[in-house]
Structures are given as C-alpha cells and as structure tokens.
C-alpha cells in the first residue's frame, strides 16, 4: 500500500500512543502470574499481538475489551509448550521469551520473519552452548531443547537490553538463585529500569548493586493491575511537527517516566536552535551533536529532523544497523531523494545541511515502521509518496488516522 501525502501544517491536540515497551513487560508479567490481572491502555500493534499470541500458546488466557486486556496467567513456574510460537517481526517478543521458554526445559520452536531472525541472538546461543542446551537457528525459526540453569551470568552491556530483560524475567522462575552481571559500558539503561519497574509490579524481587543483579530463585509472579503509560518513542514523531512549522500538543506523557526516549525533547531543542550553515564552509564541529547510543529508536526521526533543520552529527549509531532495517543506510538512501546528503560511518552519521526538495521518486519504508513515519513527517513539508506505508502497524497502527486529525492530507492507495 502507498501513502500519498500532501504538504500541510499539522495543528491540534493529540494523545500519545501507549508505550509498546511497557505494554510488552506488563503483559508478560500478567501472563506468567498466578491469578487475574487487568492491563489498561493497550495499543494492539503487530508486536503486541505477537506477545499476546505467545502468552496464549503458553497457557495464559485473555479477553479484550476496547484497549483493556484481562489476563488469566499460568500461575506456575514451569513454562513450556509443544505449540509453534510465532513472533512475527517482534524483536522484543523473540528475545524476551527465549530464556522464559528455557525455564521449563523441553522442546520449543519459535518462528517469525526472516528479517527478525537475521538480527543477533549470539548472547543466548553462547549461553545455550555453555549449558548444553540445544539451539538451532534457521533463516526464519529457532529450535530450543534444554533447561536453563541458575548460575552467575556475565554478559556485555553494549548489546540490546532485550537480552538483559529476557534473563531478568526468566531467572526468578528457576529453583535456585542467580546473578546477572552486566559488563560496562551499558547501553539502553532506561529499558533495564523499565524492566525492573514492571517486575516490581508483579512482586518479583531483584537486588541491584551497580551493574550486577542478584535474583532469588523459586519466585512466583503475582497478579496485578496496571496501566500502560504514553510512549515517548512514538510521541517523538508527533512532536516533530513543531520543528517544521506545526502547532501540535502531545498529551498523555508521564513526566517522571523511566523511558530513555524522552530525551528527544532535549534533542529537538538543539535542532530547533541550529543555524543555517554554508555548505562550502561546513565543519563537522559546527553542526549540532547528538549521542543516540541510549536511544537508538530515535535515530530515524532525528536524522530526518536534522535534514529539515540544517544538519547534525549523530554519534552512537552502531546499533542502527541491526534494527528492522539498516536504519542509517536506509535513511541516507531515502534522504538522497529529498536532495540531502548523509554520510554513514561506523558509529557516526553526518547529515549535511541542505534544502529539502520534493522527491521525484517513490519513497520506500523498507518495511520499517520508524522509517515510514519519518518519511511521512518530511512529506508534510514537500509532498511525496511512500511505498509499503503500512509498516507503521508494527508499533503505531493508527498513525495515518492520527496525523489526518491534525490536518495532514493522506491518501492511502492499494497498488
């Protein structure tokens, strides 16, 4: 499907969509808990549907009423199933559930998109090899057979925090105590904090000393009600309109949230204050600098807004290569269609100053929700057509309806 976007100025008040990251965590706790939990403010994106599907396959039962999920958890420490587990394209679902499945021992098979299984799973593969657990990955599936052990784990901190979250959810279910030592430097710390906050909701005890987590075994998740807070990651795409002449107020964001992506507001202030530089006098040091090592999901929209606001240098960009797409390379390719030059280095991306032009070619989402939303934002300045536009369903299924309510003209075509 294609989205044809007419230039326009976004204006109005909008509610931030629910946090996908916290929704995963609360639903997982509810699914593992003894008793019935009620979770409010769920947005049923494709990733969240994947997590609900896995929980159902494991024996949890749930009902949906509007944006509320009532979950009847499995209530036991043994987790496992012979059913095929479809993770769709959700990296969070895949990485969160691998160690949880290994708590119960026995065989499990996870499937999903080829693009998902192309992303790294080496941390779990190494753990399985050391513990004699069968681990066999194909281009679109993973087979597991074995029992996770309670022991002292040491894993590097400069990896996706999803591995750390998966272990923090699983290790309390083992009979004996475990230690999880995360070796600095630790990236995406905020996501770990969100995990600990969610675990506390369900009565799971974890003692932390700096980057080491002491996890008592033989714990049980206890049913609890919760409400998913607004999502700073997706709010960034709505607030971005204010950088390009819009007048949008985003409501429903928790001021004291642990979400690391709330830093987008500070980075928007930096970009909003940037001055137009002459290309022939350009020095890298003259451009606004932003370190995104703690907030890689903001990469696409920050790159896009840098293109609209006279350029910038983003550092800590290494992990953009292993997202839904190679986001740095993809943004460079798409921004070239707008007449903007982008350099993609090993851990740095330079967006050179330039004037956005209306793309003469069709833009491509590369099946990446954050690329699609970034391109849509830029098209409100120039106009343009985005192919595979419904990639937004992964995290923000109501995105186009939302921006239409803000006054942006969007035509969706099945071509």
ABEGO torsion letter per residue (X at the ends): XBBBBBBBBBBEBBBBBBBAAAAAAAAAAAAABBEBBBBBGBBBBAAAAAAAAAAAAAGBBBBBBEABBBBBBAGBABBEBABBBBAEABAAAAAAAAAAAAAAEEBBBBBEBAAAAABBAAAAAAAAAAAGBBBBBBAABBBBBEBBBBBBBBBBAABBAAAAAAAAAAAAABABBBBBBBBOBBBGAAAAAAAAAAAAAAGBBBBBBEABBBBBBGBBBBBBBBBBBBBAAAAAAAAAAAAAGBBBBBBGBBAABABAAAAAAAAAAAAAABBBBBAAABBAAABBBBBAAABAAAAAAAAAAAAAAGEBBBBGAAAAAABABBAAAAAAAAAAAAGBBBBBBAABBBBBBBBBBBBABBBBAGGBAAAAAAAAAAAAAAEEBBBGAAAAAAABAAAAAAAAAAGBBBBBBBX
